Every structure is written in C-alpha cells, then in structure tokens.
Amino acid sequence: MTPEESAAVLKAVTLSGMAIAMSDLGIISTAIEATALAQEVAGAAKKYPNNSIIQSVFSDESLKKLHLDTPKDITPENALDQAIGAVNAAVAVLTPTATPEELAEYKQFIYSAADHVANAAGSGLFGSGSPKVSEKEMVALAKLKAALSI
C-alpha cells in the first residue's frame, strides 16, 4: 500500500470518529471522545491481528510514519459528509486488492471506533452524565452505518 493509500485508510477512521464527536460538541466530552478515538486507532492492530489492511496501516510502526492532514474546513455541519467521503475513498482504494472479509472487517472497525467515541462521554459535568450517546450522535452513527453498508 502506498503512503497515500495508507493515509486514506487512516483518514476514514479518524474523520468518522471526529464526525461523531463533532455532532454534539462539549468542551470536556469532546476531549474525552478524542482520547477514545486515539485509543481505538492505537489498539487496532491488536484487535484485528489477522487483517492485513489494519496491520499495514495501524501497526505502531506504520502509524509513526503516516502524516495525516485534518481538513481545515471541517465543521460540525459538514464533518459527517467529509467522513463519509473519506470512507468512500478508502473503500475505493482497498476494493481492488482486499479480500471481502478484510474489507468487511475494516468497515466494522470504522463503525466500532465511531461507536466507541459516541459512548465515551455523556452530557453533564465532565461528560459523566447519561445518556452516553446523544440523539445527534445516534443520528450520525446511523448515517455512518448506512454509508458503510454494514
């Protein structure tokens, strides 16, 4: 996989997580959700030891080499659209060479990371309130799931 292709694969995951976090912004909860996304990305290689896509992009060595530019024009209003565009780009890059099983697992990883972000913090003081997943986050997760066709 080229560095550009690897960056596209990583970008789909990170923008999807960011889109969920940005769908319902809060100073503390967004910071907690950003940490949750970073943990998902850092732990991906261990979670999916038999997926060559995830191993090639999310191993500790690979993550150190990748440079990911966050879109400068990302806003709460367009974050989900940008994430879905990144998902479509990553899937297009992977489809010719990945096995159907690896691609399905990668898509599930994207959704799982976004869901982890949504469940990381709730409303209220320091993000500790209930429910953990807001109405806006539920809507964004549903749209992401539909885009992933899972």
Rosetta blueprint (number, residue, H / E / L):
1 M L
2 T L
3 P H
4 E H
5 E H
6 S H
7 A H
8 A H
9 V H
10 L H
11 K H
12 A H
13 V H
14 T H
15 L H
16 S H
17 G H
18 M H
19 A H
20 I H
21 A H
22 M H
23 S L
24 D L
25 L L
26 G L
27 I H
28 I H
29 S H
30 T H
31 A H
32 I H
33 E H
34 A H
35 T H
36 A H
37 L H
38 A H
39 Q H
40 E H
41 V H
42 A H
43 G H
44 A H
45 A H
46 K H
47 K H
48 Y L
49 P L
50 N L
51 N L
52 S H
53 I H
54 I H
55 Q H
56 S H
57 V H
58 F H
59 S L
60 D H
61 E H
62 S H
63 L H
64 K H
65 K H
66 L L
67 H L
68 L L
69 D L
70 T L
71 P L
72 K L
73 D L
74 I L
75 T L
76 P L
77 E L
78 N L
79 A H
80 L H
81 D H
82 Q H
83 A H
84 I H
85 G H
86 A H
87 V H
88 N H
89 A H
90 A H
91 V H
92 A H
93 V H
94 L H
95 T L
96 P L
97 T L
98 A L
99 T L
100 P H
101 E H
102 E H
103 L H
104 A H
105 E H
106 Y H
107 K H
108 Q H
109 F H
110 I H
111 Y H
112 S H
113 A H
114 A H
115 D H
116 H H
117 V H
118 A H
119 N L
120 A L
121 A L
122 G L
123 S L
124 G L
125 L H
126 F H
127 G H
128 S L
129 G L
130 S L
131 P L
132 K L
133 V L
134 S L
135 E H
136 K H
137 E H
138 M H
139 V H
140 A H
141 L H
142 A H
143 K H
144 L H
145 K H
146 A H
147 A H
148 L H
149 S L
150 I L
